[in-house]
Every structure is written in structure tokens, then in C-alpha cells.
């Protein structure tokens, strides 16, 4: 990775966030056109507001996504910061201004592109390859969306992508610039090393009691035992409510009958085809030429039907099926363009069609198999139906119970037992709980920043009350109380004296190593003497050869106008190093593949900068105004780099 790209990490993060916060599947926010009360506005874009609720929702969505990505390694403190929140607001603003520009330019997404995008979403296809419309609606409903609202959002996302692609496609990295950067990356330097290790000076260190006490008093935070609490908590979620629900055979049969279509597999047909493509803007003469060629192929396959696959492989211009002899596998109605579908579903097994013209060109079709419609028997889907009914009833029961849960933990704040008894929930306990989420307990319901904040609030901690009901995940409420509390304590000096002595001795030894190293550096600079240095080794920015990172950076940045030259480097936890640079050279052979990759990296960085500059110009055009705590500031001061 180039130093240029490495130094622009924030730019990369911003551009990345621009296109990962709006989800292309089932985790979207409400449409940006929704209006909110102006009193909740955090920003205004082209006359439309971004509300605090929308910003909160975007932050929750981002946290959930990173939690899923990183699992137990997820640390919410890294993302739940004012800077991260500002980045999310910047992203929402960027989406708004790009959306406004897309509307101004009348950018649209054809229905066919929208359909293909949805069909490509994993998990929306049944085992027989058919689009599962019921699953599609169900997943959307879980997010409070309808197909219409989701498809409108997806259409907008695809339009935004058109602008992004158009801007970034104009960027390029000059080969001369990329080549010079690659030359710097490849440059090799022959060096010798002299290390001054703290361990070599340990015997010279004299540690006094005063030094130990001074270190202890200055660094008491290193010896603190964090506050801890033992807690009780109750959780209301669909899983807890589902266990309280029983489903009868009659309920299952009724659901099966009412959703018969869901368990019916429509007739599927398997076909192979030969496609000769015709461009939409082709002249009549060109169309006639393609048609004439297709007619000759049709005559050929009519005479030799058994050679259909061979002829398709040699002549079909459909890259997706030609290699398979034109085979399209099984498909149902609604999955092919209409002229093609109408023809296939009128044919008999083994038939070869005449020429069929579609938007893609001319097709010759052979029907190779027919799979009749079938119905899954009730016994086969009984468990699935029972689980679905439970899920739906639990969701309904959650909606009905959520208000009761929230009211009871607040009104009867001295105990969790009343709400647990009322809603048939289990009171759980946990020990060793601190104010910060524990990385190794990422999935625990109490390991949520908002819940922990409520748990350690003054009202809960000092007055021993229940927390409010906190939503820790979609359709999941948790309330808790502290049973036992241990405040922050500092371990006494006598208990940690040995640790303090070890740390002070290490610090003093490092100081002596640095002092002697710097004195030696001054000496070798005047004498240019290689005595005491290690054997020569050749390093580059891509090959450290065991040299510590800070040392490699100093060596590669050193002025080599006059050789030999020397650099001294403080090496954290390793002491002090002196590096003698003897030669500078370029490698005899270059890695062309890596150089091409580096040129692409540079082009990507330039494209991202141009996209960011374009967004800034759109902000000015859209008259972006940011409202923060009642104070307003110019849109150009959003913190982007």
C-alpha cells in the first residue's frame, strides 16, 4: 500500500461508509423523503431535514452491522463516539445531496435492472430455483417494509450508484506518477544495525524507594480494580414469548390450506437455446443478416436434433449457456422474457421451436424436460408451519407486551419480579459487570452500551431501582437492577510493589540504553566507522527483513545524498537502534503484477478524492446546513478530509 493511500485512511473510510450504511437488502432506513419535526432536525439538505431519529437509526444500523462482521472482537466503544456519529451524519448528508442530483438529472433505473438485482439477493430462491415471493415479503415485513417501499429505496440506491460510477470512471492515475511511486516502493537500501537493548543495562540501574512511590502515585490508574456489579435482568423478546405459545394440529392445517400456493411448486420446464444477438440500434439490414443466419441454424438443428448441444456450443452468443450446449436448466413462469416463455410453455418435450424474437435477438429453443406441478404434503411441512405460526404469534404478542413490560419495570421499580410474573419471564443473573461491554460476551443481552449506561446511572446505582426498558436489539427489550456493587478500588502499594519495581527498572534501563545509543550515534557520524554494526542486509518498503517498523520507516526516509549515512531510532519496548545506510539501488527485476496493483490503488484513491470533491460541490448547491446543539455551522465544517 502506498504511503499516499495510507495517509488518507479517513477519506477511504468516508467513501466506504457512503455505500455500506444504506443497505441494499433488508436493513434500510425509511425513505429519505420522510418529513420529521423541525425541532428534531440535525441537518437540512435542499430544504429537507435529517432528523435526530434518522441519525440514531443509522447509528444503530451501523453498530449492528459491525457487530455481525466482527463478532466477539467487536468493541462498540470504537464506533459509539462523537466522531463516528459525525461521520454517519456526513454520510446521510452525502446520500441526500447525491439523491437530489439524481432527481435533477432524471436518472432512472429500468424495471428489468431492478428485477435482476432483487433476483440476485441470496436466500430468495427455493430449492427448485423459483423466486420465493412469500419469503421476500416475510423478510421485508420483519424490517417494517413492504415490497413497494423497499423497491423504491433500492431503485434510489441504484440511481445513486450510477452517479458514483460516472464520477469515479473519469479518474485515472498517470503512469509516470504511479511508476515513480512504485520505484520508491521497490527501492532497496543496504543497511547495518547496532542495537542498545534495555536488558543489557539492567544491572546498572539503581532503583530507590522514592522512585517506586513516585511511580505508584503518578500511575495509580494502572493498579485499580474496576467497579463491578452483580445484576438481575429480564428480557422480553420473541424467543421468550414463542416458548409460551402452543400450536394445535388444527391451526397448522388451517394455515396450510390458507397458504396452499406457498407449498405448491408450479410446473417447471427445462430448455436449451441458441441465441444470435441483435443490438437495439441495429439497422434493418443488420437485423435481416442475423435473422438469415438464425434460419440456417434452425434448418441445421431441425435436420439433426441430436446435435443441438454441439451446434449451440459452436454458435450461440449467450455466454451464460453456450458452454453448456445452450442448457438453461429448469425455470418457471415469470423467469424468462415473455416471447421466450410463451413459446416454451406451448411446446412438448423434445420439440424444437421456430425462430423466436426477443429484445436480446433471435432464439432457437429445444424443450428438453418438463417437471409437472406438485404440492408438498402437510406432513412434510408441518414443523415449518408450526415454527412460522409461533413466530407470527410471538411477534404479535411482543407488540402487545412491550408497553406492559416498559411500564411495569418503571412503575414497580423496586423489583423485577412483578413484570417477570406478569409476562411469565425468567429473571437471570450475571456477575462481574462493568460500565464497558465485555468483548468476550458480545451476544449477552446485558452487554449493550445503552443498557450498561442505564444500569450504572445514578438512579439505578444509588437508589437501587430498576433500569428503564432498553431496546438492545430489534424486538428485544431488557431491564435490570444492581444487586451487589463494588466501587473502583486501588490496590495498596505493598501489594503491587514488585510490579512497580519491575516497571521502574525497565524504564530506567531504557533511558540508559537511549543515552548510550545517542552518544554512539554522534560518534559514528563523525568517524564513519562500521565497527560494532551487524552484517549488511538489504531492505525495502516491501521487505523489512526483520527490521522493526519505526526503524524501517526512518531508514527509508533518510537523506541518502551522501553515503554512508546514519539514523538513530527509539524502538518502543526494544531500546534504541542505530542504522548505517551503505548503498541505495533499484532491484534488477520488478514485480509487474504488483506495480499494476499499485497503479490501480492510486487510481482508486484519486477516484475517491474526486467523488468526495463532487459531493462537497453538491453540498454547496443543496445549501446544506448542520444544526448541532442549537448552534449552526457551515456545511464545509463537517469534519471530512
N, C-alpha and C positions, 0 to 999 in steps of 0.2 A: 504494500500500500504506500502511495506517495506521501511525503510529509505534507504536501498541499492538502491532500484529502484528509489526512489525519488531523490537521489543524482546523478543519471545517466540519467537525463532528456535529455541531449543533444545527448547522444547515441541513446535514443529512437527516438528522432526527426529525427536523420540522417537516421536510418533504415526505419522509416516510409516514409520519403521523397524518399528513394530509390525506393519504389514501388508505390508511388502515383504521382510522376512527370510524368513518362511515362504513358499516358492514355491508357486503354485497350479498348476505344471506338473510339470517333471521334475527339479527340483533340491532336493527336500525332504530334511530330515534324517530320521533314524529317528524312529519314534513316540516321543512324549514319555514314554510309559509304560515304555519300556525301563529296566531297572534297571542301575545301574553299581555298582562297588565304592565303598563309602562313603569310602574313603581318597582317592578322586579327586573327591570332591564339592566344588563351588564354591558351591552353594546348596541349600537344602532348601525345598520348597514342598508344603504339605499332606501331609507325610510322604514325599514322593518327592524324589529328589535330582536336581540338574542336575550332570552330570559335567564334568570338565575336557575330556574328549574331545568332548562335545557342544558345549561352548563353542568349542573350537578349530575344529570343523567349521562352526559357524555363522559364525565369523570368516572362514574360508576362502571360504565361500559368498558372504558379503557382498563380500569383496575381488574375487572372480571376477566378480560382477555389476557392480560399479563399473568394473572393468577393461573389460568388454564395453560398458558405457554410454559411457565417456569415451575409450576407445581410446588413442591416443598421448598425450593430455592427462592420462591417469590418473597420479596421483602416490601410490604406496602409503604414503608417509610420512604423508599426511594422515589415513589411516584405520587404520594399524597403530600405534596409540598406546594407552596405558593408559586414556585417556578413552573412546576408541572401543570398546575391549574391554568397559569397564564399561557402555556404552550397549547393547551386544549382550547382555550378561548381563541387564540390566534388561528388555530385550525378551523374552528367553526366560522370565524370571520372569512377565512380564505375560501371555504366552501360557498359561503353566501355570495361573495363577490364574483367567483367563477360562475356560479349558477345564474347570477344576474346577467353576466356577459353572454352565457349560453342562450339565455332567453332573448337578449338583444340581437344576437346573431341568428336567431331562429333555428338553432341546432336541434335536430330531432333524431330519434332512434327508431328505425323501422320495426314493425311488429315481428318480422321474421328474426331479426337480431335479438330482440327481447326474448322471443320464444326459445331460440337456441341457447341463450345464456341461462335461462331457467332450467332447460332440459339437461344442461351440463352440471347442475348442482348435485353433488353426491348425496345419495340416500333417498332420491325421489323416483327411483326406478324399481319396479317389482322384479322378483327373480326371473320372470319371463321377458324382461326388457320393456315392459309397458310403463308409461308415465303414471305415477301414483298420485292422482289428483286429491284423494282424501288425505293422504299423508302430507301433501303440500299445504292443504287448508289447515290441517291439525297443527303443524309446526308453526304456521303463521299465527294461528289463534293463541298459541302458548305465549306469543310475544305481543298479544293485543293488536294484531294486524289482520287485515283482510287481503285477499289476493289483489284487489283493486288498489289499495293503499301501498302495498309492497311493490307492485309492478310500477306504480307511479314513481316511487322512490328509486327503484332500480333503473327505470328509464332516465331519471335525472342523473344518477351516478354514471351511467354510460355516456351521457352527453358531456358531463364534466371531464370524463376520460378523453373524449375527443379533443377538448381544448388542451389538456395536458400533453397528449401525444403530439398535437400540432406544434406546440411551443418547443417541446424537447427535441422534436425531429429536426429543428433548424440548427441545433448546436453541433459543433464539431471541434475536434482537437487538432490543431495544426501538427503535422507530422514532425516538423523541426522542433517544436516545443516538447512534444512527447518524447522525441528521440533524445533531447538534451536531458530531460528528467530521467529517462532510462539509463543514460550514460552515468549520471550521478549515482543512480541506484546500483549500477554494476561496478563502479569504481572500486578498486582494491587498494588497500594500504598495508604495507608490511610494517608490523609493529613488534616491539619488545615490551615486556611488562615487569614492573617491580612493585610488589605488594607489601604494605605495612599493616599487619594483622593485629587487632587489639589483644588477642590471646598471647602474642609474643611480649606484651608489655604488662601482663597481669602481675608478674612478680614485683614490678617496680611501683605498683600502686599502693598508696598508704591511705586507708580509709579511717576517719575519726568518727567518734560518736556524734559530734556536732554535724558532720556531713550527713550521717544517716538520718538524724532527726530533722534536719533541714529538708531533705528529700521527701521524707514522710509527710511533713507538714505542708509542703508545696504540692504534693500529689496524692492527697487523701482520697480523691475520687477513684484512684487505682485500687484502693483497698476497701471499697464499700461493698456491702451486701445489699443488692437491690431490694426495694419493698416487694413484698409478696402477699398474696391473699388466697384464702380458701373460699370458694364460692359455691353457691347453688344457682341453678338456672333451669328454666323450662323453655322448650322450643315448640313453636306451632308451625308446622309445615304440612304439605300434602301427604308425605310419607307417614307421619304420625297419625293423621286423620284416616288415611287409607286402611291402616291396620284395624280401625274401628268399624269398618264397613264390610258387610257380608253381601254377596251377590247370589241370588237364587237361580236355579235352572230356568225358571220361567222368565226371569229378567234376561238371561243370556239368549233364550230362544226368541224373545221379543226383539232384542237388539239385532240378532241375526236376520230375522225376517225384514226388519225395517231398513237394514243396510245390505240387502241381498246383492246389490250391484257391486259392492266393495269386495265381495267374496266370489264374484263371477269373473272368470278370465275370458274375455272376448276372443273370438276367432282370430288366430294368428296365421299369417301367410309368410312363406319364405320364397324369395325370388332372387334371381341373378339378372344383371342388366349390362348392356353395352351402351355407354354414353359417348356421344360425339357432341362436344360443347359448341355453343354459338354465343358470341358476345352480344350484349344487349344493343350495342350501337352498330352491329354488323350491317353491311349493305345487303340489299336483296340478292345480289349476285353471290356474295359470300354465303348467305343462308342457303341458297339453291345448291351451291357446291357441296356444303356439308350434308345436305339432305340427300343428294345424289350418292355420296359416299356411303351414307347410312343405308340407303336402299340396296346397294350392292352387298353390304354386310348382311342385311336381312335375307337376301336371296341365299347367301352362303350358309347361314345358320339354319334356314328352312330345309336346305338340301341335306345338311349334316348336323342334326340337333345334338348328337353326342359330342360334337366338337365345340359346343357353345362356350365352355370354360376356357378352352385354348384360344378361341377367337377373341373372347373378351379380354384375356390377359394381354394379347398382342395389340388390340385396337382401342379398348375402352379408355376414355380420357377422365374417368373418375378415379383419382389417386387413392381414394379410400377403399375401393373394392376391386380394382383391376388386378392387383396381385393375387387376389383370392378367386380369380376367374369370374369376377363380377358378382360374387355372392354378397347379399345384403343381410343375411340371417333373417330370423323371424321378426315380424313387425305387425302392429295392429293398425286399425283405422286412426287417422289423425296424425300419423307419424311421417307420412310422405306427402310430397306436393300433390295437389288434387288430381291432375290428369294422370299421373302415375298410379295413384291409389285407385282411382275409378277403374282403370284398366285391369290392375292386378286382381281386384275383388270381383271381376266378371269372368276371370279365366278359370280353367280347370287344370288340375295338376298335370304337368308335362307340356302344357300349351306354350307356344311362342307367339308373342303379340306382333302386331304390325308396328309401324313407326309411331311412337308416342312423343309429342312435342310438349315440353315444359319450359319454364323460364331458364332452365340450365342448358337446354339443347334438345337433341333427338335421342330417345331411348329405344332399345330393343330389349324386351323383357321375356324371361323364361320363368314360369311358375314351377318351383321345384318341390314344394311341400305345403301341406295345409294342416294346421293344428286346430281342430274344432273347438268351439267354446266349451268351457267346463265350469263347474261350480264346486268350490271347496266344501266338503261335508261339515256339518256342525261340529261333530266330534273332533275334527282336525283343528278347528279354530276356537274351540271352547275356552281354553286357557287364555288365549289372546283377547277374546271378547271380555272375559271376566276382568282382566287387568285394565282394559280400556274403560269399562264401566266404573271400576273403582277409581280410576284416575279422574274421570269426569265428575263423579260424585264427591271425591276428595277436594277437587278444585272448587266446586260449588260450596262445600262445607267450609273450606278455608275462608272464602269470601264472607260467609255468614258469621264465622267465628272470630275473624281478625279484630273486629271492633270490640267484641266482648273481651277478648284477650287484652287488648290495649287498655281498655277502661278498668278492668279488674286489677291489673298489676299496678296501676296508678292509684286507684281509689282505695284498694286494700293493700297499702304499701308496706305493711309490717311483715308480710309473709307471702310466699308463692303458693302455699297450699290451697287457698281458695280457688285460684284460677286453674291449678292442676286438677283439683277435684271436679270443678265445673265442666272442664273440657276433656277430662279423662287423659291428662298428660302426665308424663313421668318427670319428677324432679331429679335432675342429675347434679353431680358434684365434680369439682375439679380443684386441684391444689397447685401451688407454685405459680399462680397467675400474676403477671406484671402488667405495667401500663403498655408495653410494646408487644405486638404479636410475635409469637414464637415461630421461627421458620420451620421447625420440625413438626408443627401441628397446624399446618396450613388449612386443613379441611375441618378442623374443630369449629363448631358454631360460635364458641366464645372467643375464638382467635380472630376477631374482627376489629379493626381500628375504632369504628364508631361505637361498638358495644363496649370495648375497653375504656374508651373515653367516658361513656356514661357510667360505667362501673366504678371508676375512680374519681367521679365528680364529688364535690363537697357534700351534696345532699345524700348521695348513696353511701359515701365513706364515713362521714361524721354522724349523720343521722340514722344510719343503718336502715335505709329504705330500699325498696325495690328500684331497679332502674326502670326507665320507660321501656316500652316495647320498641326494639331496634330491628329494622329490616337488614339482615346480614346477607341475604341473597334473594333472588326473585321468589315471592310467595313463601318467605321464611322469616318469621319473627322470633326474637329471643329476648327474654327478660331475665335478670339475675339479681343477686344480692350478695354482699360480702358477709361471710360467716366468721372468718378469723382474718386479722390483718397484722402484718409485721412491717413496721416502717423501715426506711433506709437506715442501716447501721454501718458504722466504720469499725473494721477490725482493729483491735488495740495494737500499738506499736510493738509490744513484746511478742505478739503472736506472729507478726509479719517481718520481724527484724532480719531474719535470714534472707528473705526475698529482697528486702530493701538493700541489704549489704551486697547481694549479687548484682543488683541493677546499678548501684552507685559504682561498684568496682568496674563494671562493664563500661560505664560512661567515662570514667577516668582513664581507663586503658585506651579507649577510642580517642580521647583527647591527646594522649601521649603519642599514639600512632600517627595522628594527623600532624602533630607538631614536628615529629621527626621526618615525616613524609614531605612536608612543605620545605623543611630545611634541605633535604636531599634534592628536591626539585630545583631549588635555587642554585645548588652546587653543580648539578649536571648541565644546567643551562649555560653555565659559564665555561665548563670544561668539555662538553660534548663527549662525555665518557660513557661507554656501554657496560662498564663493569657492574656486575650485580643484577643486570637485567636477564630475563628469561630468553630462551632460544626464540628466534624470529618466527612469527606466524602471520599469515595473510588474512585480513578480514575485509568485509564489505558490509553495506547496509542490509544485505540479504543473508550474509553468513557471519554470525557473531563469533564462531569458533571458541565458545566458552567465555567470551569476554562479557562482563556484566553490562546490562543495558545502559546505565548512565555513562559508563566508560566508553562504550561503542559510540554513543551519541557525541561525546566530546572528541573522540578520535576522528570521526568522520566530518566534524565541523571545523576542526583545527586548520589554521592557515598553513599551507604547505609550500609557500613561496620559497622558503629556504629550508633545506633538509640537512641533517636531521632536525626535527623539532620535537618539543616535549609538551605534554599536558598532564596536569595533576587533577585527580578526581576524588571527591569524597564519596565513598561507597557505603551507603546505609547498611549497618549491621555487619559490614565486612572489613571496614577500616579505610585505608587511604591507598590509592594506586597512582603510580607514575607510568606514563606510556610514551615510549620513544618511537617516533614515526620515521622510518628509514626511506621508504620508497612509495611512489604513487603510480599506479598503472591501470590500464583497461584490460579485461580478460581477452584472451585470444579468440575464444568462441562465445557468441552471445546466444541467449535463450530467446529465440524469436517468438515462441508461443507466449512467454511471459511478457515480452515487450508489447505484443498485440493486446494482451490483457490489460497492461498498464495504460496503453493508449485509450482503451475503452473506458477504464476507470476515470481517466482525465476527462473524456468526453461526457461521461455521466455527471461528473462534478460540475462541468460547465453548463450542461443542460439543466441541472437542478438550480444553479445560480440564476440562469435566465428565467426559469419558471418562478423563482422567488421574486425576481425583479418585476416580472409581469404581474404577479399578484399585488405587489406594492403599488404599481400604477393603477390597477383596478380598484384598490382601496381608496385612492385619491378620487377616482372617478365616481365611486359609490358613496363618497362623503362619510367614511367610517368614523364613528365617534365611540370611544370607550368610556364607560362610566365605572368608576372604582371607588366604592365607599363614599359616594356623593360627589367626589371630585372627578373632573373630566380632564382627559389628556388627549393629545393629538394621536391619531392612528399610527403615525410613524414611530411612536414610542412604545410599541408592544413587546419589545424585547427580542425581536428576531434579528438574526445575524445573517 
